[in-house]
Amino acid sequence: MNKGGLIWGIFFILLGIGWTLENFNIIDVSTIDILVKFWPLILIGIGVDIIYKNRKK
């Protein structure tokens, strides 16, 4: 497994855990608020993944 795939896998697992905890009212955080605040991190992650893949070639 490449590092980019691992990072995205961990990201989606954590996102799923967050949604599950919110659905069970264990935490009170709006998913929309999280995405609005952290959308630049998604772009940064995509950029790092692209750069990392291009370096391997």
N, CA, C and O atoms as CSV, one atom per row, in Angstrom:
chain,resi,resn,atom,element,x,y,z
A,1,MET,N,N,0.854,-1.182,0.000
A,1,MET,CA,C,0.000,0.000,0.000
A,1,MET,C,C,0.892,1.234,0.000
A,1,MET,O,O,1.865,1.316,0.750
A,2,ASN,N,N,0.546,2.186,-0.849
A,2,ASN,CA,C,1.354,3.403,-0.886
A,2,ASN,C,C,0.935,4.360,0.230
A,2,ASN,O,O,-0.138,4.224,0.817
A,3,LYS,N,N,1.795,5.317,0.502
A,3,LYS,CA,C,1.566,6.242,1.606
A,3,LYS,C,C,0.322,7.090,1.380
A,3,LYS,O,O,-0.424,7.357,2.321
A,4,GLY,N,N,0.089,7.518,0.130
A,4,GLY,CA,C,-1.093,8.318,-0.180
A,4,GLY,C,C,-2.375,7.563,0.113
A,4,GLY,O,O,-3.324,8.123,0.663
A,5,GLY,N,N,-2.401,6.294,-0.255
A,5,GLY,CA,C,-3.575,5.469,0.011
A,5,GLY,C,C,-3.805,5.281,1.495
A,5,GLY,O,O,-4.948,5.252,1.952
A,6,LEU,N,N,-2.738,5.155,2.244
A,6,LEU,CA,C,-2.841,5.003,3.685
A,6,LEU,C,C,-3.400,6.267,4.330
A,6,LEU,O,O,-4.260,6.201,5.209
A,7,ILE,N,N,-2.904,7.412,3.886
A,7,ILE,CA,C,-3.372,8.685,4.443
A,7,ILE,C,C,-4.850,8.878,4.162
A,7,ILE,O,O,-5.615,9.245,5.054
A,8,TRP,N,N,-5.256,8.628,2.904
A,8,TRP,CA,C,-6.669,8.800,2.574
A,8,TRP,C,C,-7.525,7.776,3.302
A,8,TRP,O,O,-8.645,8.089,3.707
A,9,GLY,N,N,-7.031,6.578,3.475
A,9,GLY,CA,C,-7.775,5.571,4.224
A,9,GLY,C,C,-8.009,6.000,5.663
A,9,GLY,O,O,-9.118,5.871,6.182
A,10,ILE,N,N,-6.967,6.508,6.308
A,10,ILE,CA,C,-7.090,6.983,7.682
A,10,ILE,C,C,-8.056,8.172,7.750
A,10,ILE,O,O,-8.868,8.270,8.671
A,11,PHE,N,N,-7.958,9.072,6.766
A,11,PHE,CA,C,-8.850,10.234,6.730
A,11,PHE,C,C,-10.307,9.794,6.682
A,11,PHE,O,O,-11.130,10.295,7.449
A,12,PHE,N,N,-10.636,8.862,5.788
A,12,PHE,CA,C,-12.021,8.429,5.657
A,12,PHE,C,C,-12.492,7.629,6.869
A,12,PHE,O,O,-13.664,7.711,7.236
A,13,ILE,N,N,-11.621,6.871,7.487
A,13,ILE,CA,C,-11.983,6.150,8.711
A,13,ILE,C,C,-12.331,7.143,9.820
A,13,ILE,O,O,-13.348,6.995,10.498
A,14,LEU,N,N,-11.474,8.162,9.998
A,14,LEU,CA,C,-11.737,9.165,11.033
A,14,LEU,C,C,-13.010,9.949,10.741
A,14,LEU,O,O,-13.771,10.262,11.655
A,15,LEU,N,N,-13.242,10.265,9.473
A,15,LEU,CA,C,-14.459,10.961,9.089
A,15,LEU,C,C,-15.687,10.105,9.409
A,15,LEU,O,O,-16.685,10.609,9.923
A,16,GLY,N,N,-15.606,8.826,9.104
A,16,GLY,CA,C,-16.711,7.913,9.406
A,16,GLY,C,C,-16.956,7.767,10.898
A,16,GLY,O,O,-18.104,7.708,11.338
A,17,ILE,N,N,-15.885,7.708,11.677
A,17,ILE,CA,C,-16.025,7.627,13.139
A,17,ILE,C,C,-16.693,8.892,13.663
A,17,ILE,O,O,-17.566,8.827,14.528
A,18,GLY,N,N,-16.279,10.045,13.133
A,18,GLY,CA,C,-16.883,11.306,13.559
A,18,GLY,C,C,-18.366,11.357,13.256
A,18,GLY,O,O,-19.160,11.768,14.103
A,19,TRP,N,N,-18.754,10.939,12.041
A,19,TRP,CA,C,-20.178,10.930,11.688
A,19,TRP,C,C,-20.960,9.962,12.562
A,19,TRP,O,O,-22.083,10.259,12.968
A,20,THR,N,N,-20.373,8.808,12.853
A,20,THR,CA,C,-21.052,7.828,13.699
A,20,THR,C,C,-21.263,8.375,15.107
A,20,THR,O,O,-22.351,8.246,15.669
A,21,LEU,N,N,-20.225,8.984,15.676
A,21,LEU,CA,C,-20.357,9.554,17.015
A,21,LEU,C,C,-21.390,10.670,17.034
A,21,LEU,O,O,-22.119,10.829,18.013
A,22,GLU,N,N,-21.456,11.442,15.958
A,22,GLU,CA,C,-22.452,12.506,15.884
A,22,GLU,C,C,-23.861,11.920,15.759
A,22,GLU,O,O,-24.796,12.434,16.373
A,23,ASN,N,N,-24.022,10.860,14.978
A,23,ASN,CA,C,-25.337,10.241,14.801
A,23,ASN,C,C,-25.868,9.640,16.097
A,23,ASN,O,O,-27.078,9.619,16.320
A,24,PHE,N,N,-24.977,9.154,16.947
A,24,PHE,CA,C,-25.382,8.598,18.234
A,24,PHE,C,C,-25.423,9.658,19.336
A,24,PHE,O,O,-25.588,9.338,20.513
A,25,ASN,N,N,-25.272,10.913,18.943
A,25,ASN,CA,C,-25.298,12.049,19.872
A,25,ASN,C,C,-24.246,11.941,20.967
A,25,ASN,O,O,-24.447,12.445,22.072
A,26,ILE,N,N,-23.145,11.300,20.675
A,26,ILE,CA,C,-22.036,11.228,21.617
A,26,ILE,C,C,-21.257,12.535,21.568
A,26,ILE,O,O,-20.783,13.032,22.589
A,27,ILE,N,N,-21.135,13.082,20.364
A,27,ILE,CA,C,-20.542,14.404,20.211
A,27,ILE,C,C,-21.540,15.280,19.462
A,27,ILE,O,O,-22.365,14.775,18.701
A,28,ASP,N,N,-21.467,16.584,19.676
A,28,ASP,CA,C,-22.395,17.498,19.025
A,28,ASP,C,C,-21.608,18.448,18.124
A,28,ASP,O,O,-21.279,19.573,18.501
A,29,VAL,N,N,-21.321,17.954,16.930
A,29,VAL,CA,C,-20.561,18.740,15.975
A,29,VAL,C,C,-21.267,18.617,14.628
A,29,VAL,O,O,-21.575,17.513,14.178
A,30,SER,N,N,-21.515,19.729,14.004
A,30,SER,CA,C,-22.141,19.699,12.692
A,30,SER,C,C,-21.109,19.304,11.642
A,30,SER,O,O,-20.036,19.902,11.563
A,31,THR,N,N,-21.429,18.314,10.850
A,31,THR,CA,C,-20.530,17.849,9.808
A,31,THR,C,C,-20.272,18.953,8.788
A,31,THR,O,O,-19.155,19.096,8.291
A,32,ILE,N,N,-21.283,19.715,8.485
A,32,ILE,CA,C,-21.119,20.823,7.535
A,32,ILE,C,C,-20.096,21.819,8.083
A,32,ILE,O,O,-19.247,22.307,7.336
A,33,ASP,N,N,-20.169,22.124,9.375
A,33,ASP,CA,C,-19.205,23.045,9.977
A,33,ASP,C,C,-17.779,22.526,9.859
A,33,ASP,O,O,-16.855,23.290,9.584
A,34,ILE,N,N,-17.606,21.249,10.065
A,34,ILE,CA,C,-16.270,20.653,9.963
A,34,ILE,C,C,-15.754,20.775,8.532
A,34,ILE,O,O,-14.609,21.170,8.315
A,35,LEU,N,N,-16.594,20.437,7.561
A,35,LEU,CA,C,-16.158,20.504,6.170
A,35,LEU,C,C,-15.871,21.939,5.742
A,35,LEU,O,O,-14.935,22.183,4.981
A,36,VAL,N,N,-16.669,22.887,6.225
A,36,VAL,CA,C,-16.448,24.292,5.872
A,36,VAL,C,C,-15.131,24.789,6.462
A,36,VAL,O,O,-14.413,25.550,5.814
A,37,LYS,N,N,-14.813,24.374,7.664
A,37,LYS,CA,C,-13.592,24.833,8.320
A,37,LYS,C,C,-12.341,24.155,7.776
A,37,LYS,O,O,-11.286,24.785,7.690
A,38,PHE,N,N,-12.443,22.886,7.408
A,38,PHE,CA,C,-11.251,22.115,7.076
A,38,PHE,C,C,-11.123,21.742,5.609
A,38,PHE,O,O,-10.290,20.902,5.271
A,39,TRP,N,N,-11.927,22.341,4.712
A,39,TRP,CA,C,-11.818,21.982,3.304
A,39,TRP,C,C,-10.439,22.289,2.729
A,39,TRP,O,O,-10.000,21.574,1.828
A,40,PRO,N,N,-9.729,23.320,3.204
A,40,PRO,CA,C,-8.374,23.528,2.655
A,40,PRO,C,C,-7.435,22.357,2.942
A,40,PRO,O,O,-6.533,22.079,2.152
A,41,LEU,N,N,-7.639,21.675,4.061
A,41,LEU,CA,C,-6.791,20.520,4.380
A,41,LEU,C,C,-6.981,19.399,3.370
A,41,LEU,O,O,-6.043,18.663,3.064
A,42,ILE,N,N,-8.192,19.273,2.859
A,42,ILE,CA,C,-8.449,18.262,1.840
A,42,ILE,C,C,-7.657,18.595,0.578
A,42,ILE,O,O,-7.049,17.715,-0.031
A,43,LEU,N,N,-7.667,19.873,0.190
A,43,LEU,CA,C,-6.900,20.294,-0.982
A,43,LEU,C,C,-5.403,20.094,-0.765
A,43,LEU,O,O,-4.696,19.652,-1.670
A,44,ILE,N,N,-4.921,20.417,0.426
A,44,ILE,CA,C,-3.506,20.219,0.738
A,44,ILE,C,C,-3.153,18.738,0.654
A,44,ILE,O,O,-2.116,18.370,0.102
A,45,GLY,N,N,-4.012,17.901,1.199
A,45,GLY,CA,C,-3.773,16.460,1.145
A,45,GLY,C,C,-3.724,15.936,-0.274
A,45,GLY,O,O,-2.882,15.099,-0.601
A,46,ILE,N,N,-4.626,16.424,-1.125
A,46,ILE,CA,C,-4.621,16.008,-2.525
A,46,ILE,C,C,-3.330,16.465,-3.201
A,46,ILE,O,O,-2.721,15.710,-3.960
A,47,GLY,N,N,-2.913,17.705,-2.925
A,47,GLY,CA,C,-1.673,18.223,-3.502
A,47,GLY,C,C,-0.455,17.428,-3.073
A,47,GLY,O,O,0.402,17.109,-3.897
A,48,VAL,N,N,-0.371,17.108,-1.799
A,48,VAL,CA,C,0.759,16.317,-1.281
A,48,VAL,C,C,0.760,14.933,-1.929
A,48,VAL,O,O,1.814,14.408,-2.288
A,49,ASP,N,N,-0.410,14.359,-2.074
A,49,ASP,CA,C,-0.508,13.043,-2.698
A,49,ASP,C,C,-0.029,13.088,-4.146
A,49,ASP,O,O,0.678,12.185,-4.593
A,50,ILE,N,N,-0.410,14.136,-4.882
A,50,ILE,CA,C,0.017,14.271,-6.280
A,50,ILE,C,C,1.531,14.435,-6.360
A,50,ILE,O,O,2.185,13.793,-7.182
A,51,ILE,N,N,2.083,15.286,-5.515
A,51,ILE,CA,C,3.536,15.500,-5.510
A,51,ILE,C,C,4.269,14.212,-5.149
A,51,ILE,O,O,5.268,13.862,-5.778
A,52,TYR,N,N,3.771,13.512,-4.138
A,52,TYR,CA,C,4.413,12.272,-3.706
A,52,TYR,C,C,4.405,11.230,-4.821
A,52,TYR,O,O,5.402,10.538,-5.032
A,53,LYS,N,N,3.293,11.116,-5.529
A,53,LYS,CA,C,3.208,10.140,-6.613
A,53,LYS,C,C,4.142,10.517,-7.760
A,53,LYS,O,O,4.746,9.636,-8.373
A,54,ASN,N,N,4.270,11.805,-8.060
A,54,ASN,CA,C,5.154,12.234,-9.143
A,54,ASN,C,C,6.628,12.042,-8.792
A,54,ASN,O,O,7.444,11.828,-9.689
A,55,ARG,N,N,6.983,12.111,-7.530
A,55,ARG,CA,C,8.384,11.911,-7.107
A,55,ARG,C,C,8.801,10.452,-7.257
A,55,ARG,O,O,9.971,10.165,-7.515
A,56,LYS,N,N,7.859,9.532,-7.099
A,56,LYS,CA,C,8.184,8.117,-7.183
A,56,LYS,C,C,8.542,7.698,-8.602
A,56,LYS,O,O,9.219,6.688,-8.795
A,57,LYS,N,N,8.095,8.461,-9.598
A,57,LYS,CA,C,8.331,8.088,-10.997
A,57,LYS,C,C,9.733,8.392,-11.425
A,57,LYS,O,O,10.097,8.139,-12.573
